Amino acid sequence: MFKKLDCPLAPAILTLILGPRTERSLRESLSISQGDYGIFFTRPISLALLIVTAIILASSAWQALPSAVREESKEAQV
């Protein structure tokens, strides 16, 4: 199925292996903080990881845009 959809297999395997562990850790963190999501923004390491994740997602989205759309935005700025 992955070959037909031209999807890499490694990210899917990592997701299946690390997903449950990540979910458990998230649940434990929220339990310790009594359900307050602010713990992820007030700790320096988690805040840095969230910022890096946002930058990676934004750059991926920017690269996924068709070049014509990017050209129009450049012309609009000039």
Secondary structure as UniProt FT lines:
FT   HELIX           2..5
FT   HELIX           9..32
FT   TURN            33..35
FT   TURN            37..38
FT   HELIX           39..42
FT   HELIX           44..64
FT   HELIX           67..77
//
